[in-house]
Amino acid sequence: RKGSVIITGASSGLGLATAKALAETGKWHVIMACRDFLKAERAAKSAGMSKENYTIMHLDLASLDSVRQFVDSYKRSGRPLDVLVCNAAVYQPTAKEPSFTAEGFELSVGTNHLGHFLLSRLLLDDLTQSDYPLKRLIIVGSITGNTNTLAGNVPPKANLGDLRGLAGGLNGLNSATMIDGGDFDGAKAYKDSKVCNMLTMQEFHRRFHEETGITFASLYPGCIATTGLFREHIPLFRLLFPPFQKYITKGFVSEEEAGKRLAQVVSDPSLTKSGVYWSWNKDSASFENQLSPEASDQEKARKIWEQSEKLVGLA
Ligand code: NDP
């Protein structure tokens, strides 16, 4: 049978390119889990994906009700689940004020981390039950949360501090909107959410890899400077960022190439190692990359896991 893979945020950028790359192999049925049905349908069509290779299902990660509804519909569809890719993200680098999810969490951490945390916890059983030879849970990370790299040292740096804001619910009422308890900063909130993504992947690995055989992985696909992620940035930034990445840092990858990289983490039989953060070198060869001290801090990973369980109603 074909493998079944859910990709969140498959209506643009990396998620769409990955959906296309997997659909084209004819070996995968891609469930595009998207908040905007029409946009996803148009995107799949214009990427030339053929109908028998994908299904669009509604998922808004900024609402825990929507996450639960998505999981219910998926379970009722009777489809097996072989790979889950947590890819969707919001980035609000120029926002002066925080915005919030349906439950009142600051939007970047609420969507990128908490929405995906609940989704992957609720779908873990389905992955465990899959009889597919490769079962994987992939959470897209980023270099920007990794302060052991040049890119990760561009201020404001990721820093989760003692998690006091997360413990308070990130709602700006009885707690701060930032995980570390500081004042709102949209760019930092995104980076913090990516650190949570990478810590969550490792915590999944420690808790469930041996027992379930699932491969847990994260990755940095390269700088895909052309995606919608930068849609809220100032126009001058959007004009100069792609050539800057192409010619100066040389970290630029096309959406197509990044999609092939993530598709590799989904389906390549040689990338079975669990608990790994994958990156690619200049010749586009994959390698196991090192995470920053904070993004590999086991104690923090455990605390984030426990706090997140409380916030999404699992504890
Ligand atoms: P895009 O903005 O192109 O794609 C993000 C996707 O997430 C879109 O499909 C968007 O949906 C979806 N999304 C946003 N909010 C929600 C929500 N509440 N519910 C469901 N879906 C939602 O950005 P990229 O393709 O660049 O980003 C994809 C991943 O790659 C992210 O995890 C990002 O952190 C990571 N990444 C990107 C890098 C880059 O250089 N671009 C570098 C490193 C990592 P919609 O189409 O409806 O807006």
Boltz pocket constraint, residues with backbone or C-beta under 6 A from the ligand:
constraints:
  - pocket:
      binder: B
      contacts: [[A, 8], [A, 9], [A, 10], [A, 11], [A, 12], [A, 13], [A, 14], [A, 15], [A, 33], [A, 34], [A, 35], [A, 36], [A, 39], [A, 59], [A, 60], [A, 61], [A, 62], [A, 63], [A, 86], [A, 87], [A, 88], [A, 89], [A, 90], [A, 111], [A, 140], [A, 141], [A, 142], [A, 143], [A, 194], [A, 219], [A, 220], [A, 221], [A, 222], [A, 223], [A, 224], [A, 225], [A, 226], [A, 227], [A, 228], [A, 229], [A, 230]]
      max_distance: 6.0
